[in-house]
Amino acid sequence: MKRLDTTRTDFDTEFRKLLAERDSDTARVDGPVTEILAAVRARGDEALCEFTNRFDRTDVTPDRLRITPDEIEAACAEVAPELLDSLEVAASRIESFHKAQMPEGLRYVDQAGVTLGMRWTALDSVGLYVPGGKAAYPSSVLMNAIPARVAGVKRIAMCVPTPDGALNPLVLAAARRSGVSEIYRVGGAQAVAAMAYGTATIAPVDRVVGPGNAYVAEAKRQVFGTVGIDSIAGPSEVVVIADGNNDPRAIALDLLAQAEHDPMAQSILITPDTAMAEKVERAVATELETLPRAEIARTSWDAHGAIVIVRDLDEAADLVNTIAPEHLELMIDNPAPVFERVRHAGAIFVGRYCPEAIGDYVGGPNHVLPTSRTARFSSGLSVFDFIKRTTFIEAQAESLREIGPAAVSLAQAEGLDAHALSVSVRLAALDGAHNET
């Protein structure tokens, strides 16, 4: 864990190192992914089953790629009722928030009498990638599938690996609650290939969304253009701005909640209170003695964690805008001024009673968020990822008379004669009709 202080002369150098270090640790997997994508594109189900059996230690044939309704029902029956109730709380809140996002169309008549507008339509189909094995997250099913269904997507196909043939009951229960149309027992880059290019069993989709490992992220990068994608997600990250009036253990657990995701995850505490920094550092060490995922969390904290001492909260907000974190917690007495000052963060959790873990499950806003400083220019998943806008123009004769000559002049200036003529012949016809009358 790094300890930085903005009053030190070497702060800028050390801060830049902190932001850059995870990029240098990312392994390149583009070569193997390219080969997998090409194989699935060329050989379809045959290659898909070949990779699935090799990587997931299963014995899948094309007729068993799709998880049957009976398998889904049987798996859901294994889920404890109280867990299904919790799933419903989360699903209902996510659904409600994303319904509120749905935009209205636009239509108006301008001064030239031209009708202008924009309408929103849903994608026809979406492919959802869901991790399996050690990283099986029912919450991600809800966060990806529910916005698609709210947006009006008719077909939602889901791919989830089943290592050693094991189905995750809660993942399937989340899929059923979210309105997923089809579920396939495949994962990795080969699943992304199947959803992008299609096979005899899995029809292609229009957009692929959902988290995954480095191979999945690289596969999404390579199929972009053939299909849309949500983002190229990196390891999870959180920045916590905390003053001296916090429970150090609570702040330590907030930091470890991100660290336990992945050895590459990053947790950063920013505080103007040196005493609080020391208390949190000790609390992290204490929690790591008993945390079930301590090995992962400790690796993340030791390699990528940091505590940054700042002069004041304004300076803290400025650092956040440079980091542009996936998650930001404002654990301070008066969060409003800092909230207003922050421009770049995927999601902000305001106040001591709103830890980031609430957003992961039951907050309502999406937990699929921009990582690796991409919050500077991108946003979290929403219904807008599953709809597209189409503009329209309707012009009558008098409107064309008013605005058409300018179009002719501009087209001629660009040397595009057919463009100019397509307007001018209509203007000429209008003038001829006018003269005849």
N, C-alpha and C positions, 0 to 999 in steps of 0.2 A: 504494500500500500504506500502510495506517495503522499507526502505532507508538503503542501505548497503554501506560500505566504505572499500576498500581493505586495508587501513592503520590501521584499528581498529583490536585489538587483538582477538576479537570475530568473525571476518569475516568468517573464515572457517566454524565455527559452524552454523552461521546464513545462510550461503550460502547453506550448506547441507540441512538445514530445508526448504529453498526455493525450492530446487529441489524435495524434498520428500513429501511435504505437499499435493499435489493433489492426490497422490496415496492413501493416507489414507482416502481421501474424497470419493473415488469411491465405490458406493454401489454394493454389490454382488447380482447378478441376475441369477446366474447359475442354481439354483433350478427351478424357474419358466420356464426358457428357456428350460431346459431339458424336462420338461413336455410338453411344446408346440411342441418341435421337435418330441417327441415320438408320440404324438397324430396325427400330420400330417403324419408321416411316416406310422402309422397304419391305419388311416381312410381317408387319402387323401383329396379330395375336400370337404367332409363333415366337417372335422375339420377345414380346411382352411376357409371355409365360416363362420363357427361358430365363430372363433376368429376374423375374419374381421368384422363381424357384431357387435360383442361385443365391440371391441376396436375403430372402426371407425364410429360407430353409423349409419350403413348402413343396407340394406336388400339385400345382394348379394346372388345369387344362382349360382351353377356351370356354367350354361349356360351364365352368365353375368360376369364371372371373367375376361374374355378378353375384353379389350377396342376395339371396332370395328373401322374399317377404317373410317366409316362415322362420328363417334364420334371424331376421331382424326382430320379429315378435318374441322369439325364444330368448334372445339376448336381452331385450328390454324387460322381460319378466324377471330377470335376475337382479335388476336394480332395486335397491331398497326404496320403499314408498317415500320416506323422508328425503331421500336424495332426488327423487323425481320431483318432489315439491320444491326443492331448492332450484332445480333446473327450470321449473316453471316460473319461479320468481325472476330469475335472470332473463329468461326468454321474453317474458311479458314486458319487462323494463326496456330491453333492447328493441323490441318491436315498437313500443310506444315512441321512443326517442327517434327512431328512423322514420316512422310515419310522419312525424312532425317536420322532417327534412324535405319531404317531397315538394318540388317546386311547381309553381303555376306557369301555364303558358303565357305567351305575350302576343297581343294583336292590337294594332292601332292604324289609323289613317293619318298620314302626314300632310303638310301644307300643300304638297303637290297632288294630293288626292291618291297617293299610292298606298295600298294596304301592305303593311309590313308586320312580320311576326316571327315567332319561334315556338316550336312545340317539342315536347319531350316524349320519347318512346323508349320502352324497355328493350334490352337485348333479348334475343330469342333463346339463348342458352348460355350457361355458365358452368365451368368446371371448378370444383372446389378440392384443393389438396389439403389433406389432414394428416399430420404426422401420426405414426403408430409406435408401438414398442414402448421404450422408456419415456418418450415424449408424446403421450396421448392426451390431447386437450379437448374435452367436450366443449369448453367455453369458446374455443376457436371455431367450432362448427356453428355455434349460435351466432357468433360475431360475423361470420362470412356468409352464411346461408340466409339468415333472416333479412338483412338488407336487400339481398337479391330478390327474395320473395315479395317483400314490401314494394320494391321497385316495379314488380310485375313480370319478372322473368318466369317463363313457363317451364323451362327444363333446367333443373339443377342436378348435375352429375357429380358425384363425390368419389374420390379415390383415397383409400386409406390402406397402408400396408398392414398385413397380419402376420407378424413374425411367428414362425413355428405353427402357423395356422390359427392363432388365437385371435378371436374377435373381442373388441373392447365394448362391453355392454353399454356403458354410459355414453360413449361416442355414438353408437347406433341410436340410443334413445334421443340424444340431442339432434341427430339427423332427422329422425322421424318427427320430432316436435317442430323442426325448422322448415319442413316441407321439401326435403331433398327428394328428388325424383328417382335417382338411380345411385347405387353404391357398389363400388368395385374393390376387390381385395388386392390392389396393386399400389405400389409406392415408388419413391425415388424418381430419378430423371425419366425412367420409362413410363411412369404414370403421366407426367407432364407431356411427353411425346404422344401418348395415346389420346389425351384430351385435345391436343393441338392439331394433330394430323388425322386422327381417327383410325380405327381398325374395324375389322368385320364385326366385332362385338361392341366397341365403344365408339359412338358417333362423335365427330368433332364438335367443339364448342366455340363460342365467340370470344370468351375471356376466361383466363385461368387466374384464380385467386387462392390465397392461403399460404401459411408459413411452411417452411421445411428446412432441411440442412443445406450445406453448401452446394450439393449436387442438384437439389431441387431449385435453389435460387439461380444457379447457372443455367439450368434447363429453361427456366422462365425467361431469362435474359436472351437465350438463343432462339426461342420460338416467338418472341415478340415481333409483331409484324404479320405473322401468320395468324396469330390471335392477339388480343389485348391481354395485359397483365395488370395486377394491382400495383406491385412494386417489387424491387429487389431488396428483400429484408436482410438486415445484418443482425448481429447479436443484440439482445435487449439491453436497455440502459435507463438509468434514472439519475436525476440530479435532485438533491434535497437541500433547500435553503431553510436553515433552522436557526432560531435565536436561542438565547440562554434559558428560556422558560419552557423547555420541553423535557419530557421523560427520556433520558439518554437511551434506555432500552428500546423504547418505541422507535426512535430514529434509527438505532442499530438494526432493528428488525426490518424497517423499510428498506435499508440498504441491502440487507441480506436477501430480502424477497426478490430482488433482481439478480443478485449474485448466484442464487441457487438455480436459476434457469439454465446457465451454461457457463463453462469455464471462460468463455470469451465475453460474457456479460460485463457491464461496467456500472459501478455505483460510485457516485461522487457526492460528498457532503460539502456544502459551502456555508460558512458561518462567520459572523463577526466576533464570536465569543470563543476565545481560546480554551477556557475551562470546559465549555460544552464539547468542543472538539476532542479534548482528552477523555472526557467521560464516555463519549460515543465510541471512541477507539477501544477503550477497555470493555465496553458492553459488547461490541462486535466479537472480541476475543472470547468473552464468556459464552455468548450464544453459539459460537462455533464448536464449543466443547460438547454440545448435546444436539445440535441440529441434525436431523436425519440425512440431509443432503450436504453435510458439512464439507465433504471432500470437494465437491463441485464449487460450493460457495467460497471455500477458502482459496481455491485456485484462482477464481475470479477476483476476489478481494485483494489477494497478494499481487497478482499480475496487473490488474487494471483499476483497482479501487484508488480513491484519492480523497483527502480532506484538504480543503482550500480555505485558508484564513483570509478574510477580506476586511477592509477598513469599515465598510458600512453596507447597507442593503442595496443602495444604488449601484455600488460596484458589483455586488452579487448578481443583480439583474443584467448588467452589461456582460458579465462572464457567461451567463445563461444564453444570451443572444449569440455569442460566439460559438458555444457548444451546440446550440440548437438540439436539445436532447429529445429523445422519444417521450420520456415522462419527466414532469417537473412537479415536485411537491413544495408548497409554500407553508411551512410549519413555523409561522411567525405571528406575532401579536396582531399586526395590522397588515394583512396581505394585499389589500386593495391597491396601494401605490405601486408595489412591485408587480402585481398582476398587470396593471396598465402599462408598465414599462417593458414587460417581456413581449417580444414580437415573434420569436422563433422557438416553438416547442410543439411536439406532437399533441400532447394532452397535458392540462394543468390541473392539479389537485389542490384545492384551496382550503386551508385551515387544518388545525391539528386533528380533527375528527374525520378527515377524508384521506386516508392512506391510498397509495396507488393500487393496492390489492382490491379495493372497492371497484375501481375501474376495470380491472381484469375480469370481473364476474358479474356484478349486479348494478353498476352505476347507470348504464344505459348507452352512453356514447361508445363508439367502437374502440376495441383495444388493439386493432391492427393499425399500427402507427409508423410514421417515417423514422428510420434509424440512421445512424452514422452521419449525423449532421444534415440529412436531407430535409429536415423540417424547415430549413431555410427557404425551400422552394416547393414543398409538397405537403400534402395533408393526409390524415388518416382515412381509412376505408369508410365509405358512406353509401347512401343510395345513388349518389352521382356516379359511382363506379359501375353501376348497372343500368344506367339510362344514358341516352345520347340526345343531343339537341339538333333539330333540323330547322333552318330558317326558311321563310317563304316570302315571296314578293308577288303582288298582284297589281298590275297597272292597266288602266283603261286608256282610251284614245287621248283624252285631254291631258292625262298625266304623262303619256309618252311625248306629247308635243312640248311639254314644259321641261322635262329632264333629258329627253333623247338627244337634242343637239350637243349637249355637253359630253355625252357618251361618245358620239361620233367624233368630236374633236380630240378627245383623249385617245381613242382607238387609232385614229390617223397619226397622232403624234408618236404612238408606239409602233407604227408600221404594221398594224394588224388590220388589213383592209377588209377581210371578211367580217370581222367584228363590226367595223364601221358600217359596212353595207347592210348587215343584218338589221341594224336600227334604221339607217337612212331609207331603205326601201319601204319600210313601214311609214316613215314620216312622209315620204313622197306620195304613198297611196292615200294617206290622210289628207294631204294638201289637194290631191286630185279630186277626191270625193267632196272636199269642201268647195272647190272651184265649180264643180258640176252643179252644186246646189245654189 
